[in-house]
Amino acid sequence: MREMQGLARIAVLSFGFRPFFLGGALWSACAMPLWIGLLTGRLSFAVPYGAVAWHAHEFLFGYVVASIAGFILTAIPNWTGRLPVRGGPLLALFGIWVAGRAALLTVDIIGFTAAIIVDSVFLPALAAIVMREIFAGRDRRNIKVGLLITLLATANILFHVEVAATGMPDYALRAAIAAIIGLIMLIGGRIIPSFTRNWLVKRNADRLPIIFARYDVIALSIGAGALLLWIVVPSRAATGLALLLAGVLHAYRLSKWAGAMTWQEPLVLILHIGYAFVPLGFACVGISVLWPSSLPTSAALHAWTAGAMGVMTLAVMTRATLGHCGRDLTATRTTQAIYGAVIVAAISRIVAPIFAGLSMHLLILSGIAWSAASLGFVVVYGPMLLKAKRTGP
């Protein structure tokens, strides 16, 4: 027990955001060059998965899940009033996540079955912790968060099953993307207008974002329904129409958050830019369903993955790190460079399948920009994450 309490005094194990933000960003910076190596044939590993499936898995269930874990584990004490997961339990949980990354990287050595077993532990453990804290704190409002993480855990297991059965995890991929976009719609819809309002109030702005209204419920409901249809019947016309409708509703939702008024503070503006990829993704995927020849599916999907997930994770990671480490809530030039790099990575990855002649060049540009953004986070924010919270001026 004393050893556990002692571990909690180590800065990096004092809150969930510290190891998971740092570990996730470091893995993201390393995984992208590995994927480029697989794509170009210069490297050969993870043979049972192949380049595309390995890349998709390690982005969704490696990097993005680490970002989600860091945010959720830090937010739960505010939601429930309970103590955070820290010290020994946090170290064990982070170790399980690291083991999953190692397993998928060394699957050719340890075997397919062993890799599946090791990688399938983390998300159920995270879901169990989240649900335990939510129920113990009687926080019914956030049961939806726990359910979405449970869906992610299920999608991860299904991912491995589909790879073994068919070689391509189509259903699992859609379920994972839907769960993560669901979390962005849900949590982003809380923090973006709230953070924007706080910043605008300090500047006596004459227009403030509306925190929550009836159209938010409608947009969330239609968005969730469209995502569910897309998981189950991705090629139906009804699915495409539902996705387009959801895109319109979420674009309207975003317009109510006064994002244009935050251009002077990139730390706030980047949240709006990140969320803008949510309706863009709905529109692009809807178009690719209804008119498949007009827009490649890969381009449409990356509006959500490279765009919404990529930009939003770094937006939240930078802000949460600054806030919880006692730093000024403003984006320095280096932080703005990180934002610029991830936006370049997202846009170049989205358009790569559209311009066939430049596709490989755009993919490499996207990979370089993505790694630069991730490595930039490690270099700039790593020291903050490893040190105790600043309490003085």
C-alpha positions as CSV (number, residue, x, y, z in Angstrom):
1,M,0.0,0.0,0.0
2,R,2.8,2.4,0.9
3,E,4.5,1.6,-2.4
4,M,1.3,2.4,-4.3
5,Q,1.0,5.7,-2.4
6,G,4.7,6.4,-3.2
7,L,4.1,5.9,-6.9
8,A,1.2,8.3,-6.8
9,R,3.7,11.0,-5.8
10,I,5.6,10.6,-9.0
11,A,4.4,13.4,-11.3
12,V,3.8,11.3,-14.4
13,L,1.7,8.9,-12.4
14,S,-0.4,11.5,-10.6
15,F,-3.1,11.9,-13.3
16,G,-4.1,9.8,-16.3
17,F,-3.4,12.4,-18.8
18,R,0.3,12.4,-18.1
19,P,1.4,8.9,-19.2
20,F,-1.3,8.5,-21.8
21,F,-0.8,11.8,-23.6
22,L,2.9,11.4,-23.6
23,G,2.9,7.7,-24.5
24,G,0.3,8.2,-27.2
25,A,2.1,11.1,-28.9
26,L,5.4,9.2,-28.7
27,W,3.9,6.1,-30.3
28,S,2.1,8.2,-32.9
29,A,5.4,9.9,-33.9
30,C,7.0,6.4,-34.2
31,A,4.2,4.5,-35.8
32,M,3.7,6.7,-38.8
33,P,7.3,6.2,-40.2
34,L,6.8,2.5,-39.6
35,W,3.6,2.5,-41.7
36,I,5.3,4.5,-44.5
37,G,8.0,1.8,-44.4
38,L,5.4,-0.9,-44.7
39,L,3.6,1.0,-47.5
40,T,6.7,1.5,-49.6
41,G,8.0,-2.1,-49.0
42,R,11.1,-1.0,-47.1
43,L,9.9,-2.7,-43.9
44,S,8.2,-6.0,-43.3
45,F,6.4,-6.9,-40.1
46,A,2.9,-7.5,-38.7
47,V,2.4,-9.9,-41.7
48,P,-1.0,-11.3,-40.5
49,Y,-2.4,-7.8,-40.5
50,G,-0.8,-6.2,-43.5
51,A,0.1,-2.5,-43.9
52,V,-3.4,-1.1,-44.1
53,A,-5.0,-3.0,-41.2
54,W,-1.9,-2.5,-38.9
55,H,-1.9,1.2,-39.6
56,A,-5.6,1.5,-38.9
57,H,-5.4,-0.5,-35.7
58,E,-2.5,1.3,-34.3
59,F,-4.0,4.7,-35.1
60,L,-7.5,4.0,-33.7
61,F,-6.7,1.5,-30.9
62,G,-3.2,2.7,-30.2
63,Y,-2.8,6.5,-30.4
64,V,-6.5,7.7,-30.3
65,V,-7.4,5.3,-27.5
66,A,-4.5,6.5,-25.5
67,S,-5.6,10.1,-25.9
68,I,-9.2,9.1,-24.9
69,A,-7.9,7.2,-21.9
70,G,-5.8,10.2,-20.8
71,F,-8.7,12.6,-21.1
72,I,-11.4,10.3,-19.5
73,L,-9.3,9.3,-16.6
74,T,-8.6,13.0,-15.8
75,A,-12.2,14.1,-16.4
76,I,-13.9,11.4,-14.3
77,P,-12.9,12.9,-10.9
78,N,-14.5,16.2,-12.0
79,W,-17.6,14.3,-13.1
80,T,-18.0,12.0,-10.1
81,G,-16.2,13.8,-7.2
82,R,-14.1,10.6,-6.6
83,L,-10.3,10.3,-6.4
84,P,-8.5,9.8,-9.7
85,V,-6.8,6.6,-10.8
86,R,-3.2,7.2,-10.0
87,G,0.0,5.6,-8.8
88,G,0.3,1.8,-9.1
89,P,-3.1,1.2,-10.8
90,L,-2.4,3.9,-13.4
91,L,1.1,2.4,-14.0
92,A,-0.5,-1.0,-14.5
93,L,-3.1,0.3,-16.9
94,F,-0.5,2.2,-18.9
95,G,1.7,-0.9,-19.0
96,I,-1.2,-2.9,-20.4
97,W,-1.6,-0.3,-23.2
98,V,2.2,-0.4,-23.9
99,A,2.0,-4.3,-24.0
100,G,-0.7,-4.1,-26.7
101,R,1.5,-1.9,-28.9
102,A,4.5,-4.2,-28.4
103,A,2.3,-7.2,-29.2
104,L,1.1,-5.8,-32.6
105,L,4.6,-4.7,-33.4
106,T,6.1,-8.2,-32.7
107,V,3.2,-10.4,-33.8
108,D,5.4,-12.2,-36.3
109,I,7.6,-13.3,-33.3
110,I,5.1,-14.0,-30.5
111,G,2.3,-15.3,-32.8
112,F,-1.1,-14.1,-33.9
113,T,-3.1,-15.6,-31.0
114,A,-0.7,-14.2,-28.3
115,A,-0.9,-10.8,-29.9
116,I,-4.7,-10.8,-29.9
117,I,-4.8,-11.8,-26.2
118,V,-2.4,-9.2,-25.1
119,D,-3.9,-6.4,-27.1
120,S,-7.5,-7.2,-26.1
121,V,-7.0,-6.5,-22.4
122,F,-6.6,-2.7,-22.2
123,L,-10.0,-1.4,-23.5
124,P,-12.1,-3.8,-21.4
125,A,-10.0,-2.8,-18.3
126,L,-10.5,0.9,-19.2
127,A,-14.2,0.4,-19.8
128,A,-14.6,-1.4,-16.4
129,I,-12.8,1.4,-14.6
130,V,-14.9,4.1,-16.3
131,M,-18.2,2.3,-15.5
132,R,-17.1,1.6,-11.9
133,E,-16.4,5.2,-11.3
134,I,-19.5,6.4,-13.0
135,F,-21.8,4.1,-11.1
136,A,-19.9,4.7,-7.8
137,G,-20.3,8.4,-8.3
138,R,-23.9,8.1,-9.4
139,D,-23.0,10.0,-12.5
140,R,-25.8,8.8,-14.8
141,R,-25.1,11.6,-17.3
142,N,-21.9,10.0,-18.4
143,I,-23.1,6.4,-18.8
144,K,-23.1,7.1,-22.5
145,V,-19.3,7.7,-22.3
146,G,-18.8,4.3,-20.7
147,L,-21.0,2.6,-23.3
148,L,-19.0,4.1,-26.2
149,I,-15.8,2.9,-24.6
150,T,-17.4,-0.5,-24.3
151,L,-18.2,-0.4,-28.0
152,L,-14.6,0.5,-28.7
153,A,-13.5,-2.6,-26.7
154,T,-15.9,-4.8,-28.6
155,A,-14.7,-3.3,-31.9
156,N,-11.1,-4.0,-31.0
157,I,-11.8,-7.7,-30.4
158,L,-13.9,-7.9,-33.6
159,F,-11.0,-6.3,-35.5
160,H,-8.7,-9.2,-34.7
161,V,-11.5,-11.7,-35.4
162,E,-12.2,-10.2,-38.8
163,V,-8.5,-10.0,-39.8
164,A,-8.2,-13.8,-39.0
165,A,-11.4,-14.6,-40.9
166,T,-11.4,-12.3,-43.9
167,G,-8.1,-10.3,-43.8
168,M,-9.9,-7.0,-43.6
169,P,-11.8,-5.7,-40.5
170,D,-14.6,-3.8,-42.2
171,Y,-17.3,-4.0,-39.5
172,A,-14.8,-3.4,-36.7
173,L,-13.2,-0.5,-38.5
174,R,-16.6,1.2,-38.9
175,A,-17.6,0.5,-35.3
176,A,-14.4,1.9,-33.9
177,I,-14.7,5.1,-36.1
178,A,-18.3,5.5,-35.1
179,A,-17.6,5.1,-31.4
180,I,-14.8,7.7,-31.5
181,I,-16.8,10.2,-33.6
182,G,-19.6,9.6,-31.1
183,L,-17.3,10.6,-28.2
184,I,-16.1,13.7,-30.1
185,M,-19.8,14.7,-30.7
186,L,-20.7,14.1,-27.1
187,I,-17.7,15.5,-25.2
188,G,-16.7,18.0,-27.9
189,G,-20.2,19.4,-27.6
190,R,-19.6,20.1,-24.0
191,I,-16.1,21.4,-23.8
192,I,-15.9,23.5,-27.1
193,P,-18.8,25.9,-26.3
194,S,-17.8,26.0,-22.6
195,F,-14.1,26.8,-23.3
196,T,-15.2,29.3,-26.0
197,R,-17.7,31.0,-23.7
198,N,-15.1,31.3,-20.9
199,W,-12.6,33.0,-23.3
200,L,-15.2,35.3,-24.8
201,V,-16.6,36.4,-21.4
202,K,-13.1,37.6,-20.4
203,R,-13.1,39.8,-23.5
204,N,-16.6,41.2,-22.9
205,A,-17.8,39.7,-26.3
206,D,-21.3,40.7,-27.4
207,R,-22.0,37.2,-28.7
208,L,-21.6,34.0,-26.7
209,P,-22.0,30.4,-27.7
210,I,-25.1,28.5,-26.7
211,I,-23.9,25.7,-24.3
212,F,-26.7,23.2,-25.0
213,A,-30.1,23.4,-26.7
214,R,-32.8,21.2,-28.2
215,Y,-31.0,21.1,-31.6
216,D,-28.0,19.6,-29.8
217,V,-30.2,16.6,-28.8
218,I,-31.5,16.4,-32.4
219,A,-28.0,16.6,-33.9
220,L,-26.6,14.0,-31.6
221,S,-29.6,11.6,-32.1
222,I,-29.5,11.9,-35.9
223,G,-25.7,11.6,-35.9
224,A,-25.8,8.5,-33.7
225,G,-28.5,6.9,-35.9
226,A,-26.5,7.7,-39.1
227,L,-23.4,6.1,-37.6
228,L,-25.3,3.0,-36.6
229,L,-26.7,2.6,-40.1
230,W,-23.2,3.1,-41.5
231,I,-21.9,0.3,-39.3
232,V,-24.6,-2.2,-40.2
233,V,-25.6,-1.3,-43.8
234,P,-22.9,1.0,-45.2
235,S,-24.0,0.9,-48.8
236,R,-27.7,1.7,-48.5
237,A,-29.0,4.9,-49.9
238,A,-30.8,5.5,-46.6
239,T,-27.5,5.4,-44.9
240,G,-26.0,8.0,-47.3
241,L,-28.9,10.3,-46.8
242,A,-28.8,10.0,-43.0
243,L,-25.1,10.8,-43.1
244,L,-25.7,13.9,-45.2
245,L,-28.4,15.1,-42.9
246,A,-26.2,14.5,-39.9
247,G,-23.5,16.6,-41.6
248,V,-25.8,19.5,-42.1
249,L,-27.0,19.3,-38.5
250,H,-23.5,19.2,-37.0
251,A,-22.3,22.0,-39.2
252,Y,-25.3,24.1,-37.9
253,R,-24.4,23.0,-34.3
254,L,-20.8,24.1,-34.8
255,S,-22.0,27.5,-36.2
256,K,-23.7,28.2,-32.8
257,W,-20.5,28.0,-30.9
258,A,-19.0,31.4,-32.1
259,G,-15.8,29.9,-33.3
260,A,-15.1,32.7,-35.7
261,M,-14.7,35.1,-32.8
262,T,-11.8,33.1,-31.3
263,W,-9.3,33.7,-34.1
264,Q,-7.0,35.6,-31.7
265,E,-6.5,32.5,-29.5
266,P,-5.5,29.4,-31.5
267,L,-5.8,27.3,-28.3
268,V,-9.6,27.8,-28.6
269,L,-9.9,28.1,-32.4
270,I,-8.3,24.7,-33.0
271,L,-11.1,23.0,-31.1
272,H,-13.6,24.5,-33.6
273,I,-11.3,23.5,-36.5
274,G,-11.1,20.0,-35.2
275,Y,-14.9,19.7,-34.8
276,A,-15.4,21.0,-38.3
277,F,-14.1,17.8,-39.6
278,V,-17.0,15.9,-38.0
279,P,-19.7,17.4,-40.3
280,L,-17.2,17.3,-43.2
281,G,-16.7,13.6,-42.5
282,F,-20.5,13.0,-42.4
283,A,-20.8,14.8,-45.8
284,C,-17.9,13.0,-47.4
285,V,-18.9,9.5,-46.3
286,G,-22.5,10.2,-47.3
287,I,-21.3,11.3,-50.7
288,S,-19.1,8.2,-51.1
289,V,-22.1,6.0,-50.2
290,L,-24.5,7.7,-52.6
291,W,-22.1,8.4,-55.5
292,P,-19.1,6.0,-55.0
293,S,-17.3,7.1,-58.2
294,S,-17.3,10.8,-57.1
295,L,-15.3,10.4,-54.0
296,P,-12.9,7.6,-52.9
297,T,-14.0,6.0,-49.6
298,S,-10.4,6.4,-48.2
299,A,-10.6,10.2,-48.7
300,A,-14.0,10.3,-47.0
301,L,-13.0,8.2,-44.0
302,H,-9.8,10.3,-43.4
303,A,-11.9,13.4,-43.0
304,W,-13.0,11.7,-39.7
305,T,-9.7,9.9,-38.8
306,A,-6.9,12.2,-39.8
307,G,-9.2,15.3,-39.6
308,A,-11.6,15.1,-36.6
309,M,-9.6,12.6,-34.6
310,G,-6.1,13.9,-35.4
311,V,-6.8,17.6,-34.9
312,M,-9.2,17.1,-31.9
313,T,-6.8,14.9,-30.0
314,L,-3.9,17.3,-30.2
315,A,-6.2,20.2,-29.5
316,V,-7.5,18.6,-26.3
317,M,-4.1,17.2,-25.3
318,T,-2.4,20.6,-25.5
319,R,-5.1,22.5,-23.7
320,A,-5.6,19.8,-21.0
321,T,-1.8,19.6,-20.4
322,L,-1.5,23.4,-20.0
323,G,-4.5,23.6,-17.7
324,H,-3.7,20.7,-15.4
325,C,0.0,21.6,-15.3
326,G,-0.6,25.2,-14.1
327,R,0.4,26.9,-17.3
328,D,-1.1,29.9,-19.1
329,L,-4.0,28.9,-21.4
330,T,-2.6,30.3,-24.6
331,A,-1.0,28.8,-27.6
332,T,2.7,29.7,-28.1
333,R,4.2,29.8,-31.5
334,T,5.5,26.2,-31.1
335,T,2.0,25.1,-30.2
336,Q,0.6,26.9,-33.2
337,A,3.3,25.1,-35.3
338,I,2.0,21.7,-33.9
339,Y,-1.5,22.7,-35.0
340,G,-0.4,23.8,-38.4
341,A,1.5,20.5,-38.9
342,V,-1.5,18.3,-37.9
343,I,-3.8,20.3,-40.2
344,V,-1.4,19.8,-43.1
345,A,-1.3,16.1,-42.3
346,A,-5.0,15.8,-42.3
347,I,-5.7,17.8,-45.5
348,S,-2.9,16.0,-47.5
349,R,-4.2,12.6,-46.3
350,I,-7.8,13.4,-47.2
351,V,-6.9,14.6,-50.8
352,A,-4.2,11.9,-51.4
353,P,-6.7,9.3,-52.9
354,I,-8.3,12.0,-55.1
355,F,-5.1,13.0,-56.9
356,A,-3.8,9.6,-58.1
357,G,-0.6,10.9,-59.7
358,L,0.4,12.6,-56.5
359,S,-1.0,10.1,-54.1
360,M,2.3,8.6,-52.7
361,H,3.9,12.1,-52.4
362,L,0.8,13.3,-50.5
363,L,0.9,10.3,-48.3
364,I,4.5,10.8,-47.4
365,L,3.9,14.6,-46.8
366,S,1.0,13.6,-44.5
367,G,3.2,11.1,-42.7
368,I,6.0,13.6,-42.2
369,A,3.6,16.4,-41.0
370,W,1.8,14.0,-38.7
371,S,5.1,12.8,-37.1
372,A,6.3,16.4,-36.8
373,A,3.1,17.3,-34.9
374,S,3.3,14.3,-32.6
375,L,7.0,14.8,-32.0
376,G,6.4,18.5,-31.4
377,F,4.0,17.6,-28.7
378,V,6.5,15.3,-27.1
379,V,9.2,17.9,-27.2
380,V,7.2,20.9,-26.0
381,Y,4.7,19.2,-23.6
382,G,6.7,16.2,-22.5
383,P,8.6,18.2,-19.8
384,M,5.4,19.5,-18.4
385,L,3.9,16.0,-18.3
386,L,6.9,14.7,-16.4
387,K,7.1,17.5,-13.8
388,A,4.8,18.3,-10.9
389,K,2.1,20.9,-11.5
390,R,3.4,24.5,-11.4
391,T,1.8,26.4,-8.5
392,G,3.6,29.6,-8.6
393,P,3.6,32.5,-11.1
